[in-house]
Protein backbone atom coordinates (compact mmCIF):
# COMPACT_ATOMS: atom_id res chain seq x y z
CA UNK A 1 0.00 0.00 0.00
CA UNK A 2 2.78 2.42 0.83
CA UNK A 3 4.08 2.13 -2.71
CA UNK A 4 0.74 3.37 -4.06
CA UNK A 5 0.31 6.32 -1.70
CA UNK A 6 2.56 8.65 -3.75
CA UNK A 7 -0.26 8.64 -6.28
CA UNK A 8 -2.13 10.81 -3.76
CA UNK A 9 -0.68 14.31 -3.34
CA UNK A 10 1.16 15.72 -1.43
CA UNK A 11 3.29 12.54 -1.45
CA UNK A 12 5.73 12.32 -4.31
CA UNK A 13 7.84 9.23 -3.60
CA UNK A 14 8.00 6.04 -1.56
CA UNK A 15 11.27 4.86 -0.04
CA UNK A 16 11.77 1.21 -0.90
CA UNK A 17 14.49 -1.09 0.35
CA UNK A 18 14.55 -4.38 -1.52
CA UNK A 19 17.33 -6.81 -0.64
CA UNK A 20 16.53 -9.66 -3.00
CA UNK A 21 15.42 -10.00 -6.62
CA UNK A 22 12.17 -11.51 -5.33
CA UNK A 23 11.46 -8.39 -3.27
CA UNK A 24 12.14 -6.19 -6.30
CA UNK A 25 9.72 -8.27 -8.39
CA UNK A 26 7.07 -8.14 -5.66
CA UNK A 27 7.41 -4.36 -5.33
CA UNK A 28 7.27 -3.88 -9.10
CA UNK A 29 3.84 -5.55 -9.19
CA UNK A 30 2.39 -2.61 -7.26
CA UNK A 31 2.74 -0.45 -10.38
CA UNK A 32 -0.38 -2.19 -11.73
CA UNK A 33 -2.35 -1.88 -8.48
CA UNK A 34 -4.89 0.93 -8.36
CA UNK A 35 -6.53 1.90 -5.08
CA UNK A 36 -10.27 2.50 -5.38
CA UNK A 37 -11.83 5.76 -4.24
CA UNK A 38 -13.30 3.85 -1.30
CA UNK A 39 -9.90 2.46 -0.29
CA UNK A 40 -8.34 5.91 -0.53
CA UNK A 41 -11.14 7.37 1.59
CA UNK A 42 -10.62 4.67 4.23
CA UNK A 43 -6.86 5.30 4.27
CA UNK A 44 -7.45 9.03 4.63
CA UNK A 45 -9.74 8.43 7.62
CA UNK A 46 -7.23 6.06 9.25
CA UNK A 47 -4.31 8.44 8.77
CA UNK A 48 -6.47 11.40 9.75
CA UNK A 49 -4.59 14.08 11.64
CA UNK A 50 -1.18 12.61 10.82
CA UNK A 51 -1.37 14.03 7.27
CA UNK A 52 -0.53 17.72 7.19
CA UNK A 53 -0.92 19.57 3.88
C-alpha positions as CSV (number, residue, x, y, z in Angstrom):
1,X,0.0,0.0,0.0
2,X,2.8,2.4,0.8
3,X,4.1,2.1,-2.7
4,X,0.7,3.4,-4.1
5,X,0.3,6.3,-1.7
6,X,2.6,8.7,-3.7
7,X,-0.3,8.6,-6.3
8,X,-2.1,10.8,-3.8
9,X,-0.7,14.3,-3.3
10,X,1.2,15.7,-1.4
11,X,3.3,12.5,-1.5
12,X,5.7,12.3,-4.3
13,X,7.8,9.2,-3.6
14,X,8.0,6.0,-1.6
15,X,11.3,4.9,0.0
16,X,11.8,1.2,-0.9
17,X,14.5,-1.1,0.4
18,X,14.5,-4.4,-1.5
19,X,17.3,-6.8,-0.6
20,X,16.5,-9.7,-3.0
21,X,15.4,-10.0,-6.6
22,X,12.2,-11.5,-5.3
23,X,11.5,-8.4,-3.3
24,X,12.1,-6.2,-6.3
25,X,9.7,-8.3,-8.4
26,X,7.1,-8.1,-5.7
27,X,7.4,-4.4,-5.3
28,X,7.3,-3.9,-9.1
29,X,3.8,-5.6,-9.2
30,X,2.4,-2.6,-7.3
31,X,2.7,-0.5,-10.4
32,X,-0.4,-2.2,-11.7
33,X,-2.4,-1.9,-8.5
34,X,-4.9,0.9,-8.4
35,X,-6.5,1.9,-5.1
36,X,-10.3,2.5,-5.4
37,X,-11.8,5.8,-4.2
38,X,-13.3,3.8,-1.3
39,X,-9.9,2.5,-0.3
40,X,-8.3,5.9,-0.5
41,X,-11.1,7.4,1.6
42,X,-10.6,4.7,4.2
43,X,-6.9,5.3,4.3
44,X,-7.5,9.0,4.6
45,X,-9.7,8.4,7.6
46,X,-7.2,6.1,9.2
47,X,-4.3,8.4,8.8
48,X,-6.5,11.4,9.8
49,X,-4.6,14.1,11.6
50,X,-1.2,12.6,10.8
51,X,-1.4,14.0,7.3
52,X,-0.5,17.7,7.2
53,X,-0.9,19.6,3.9
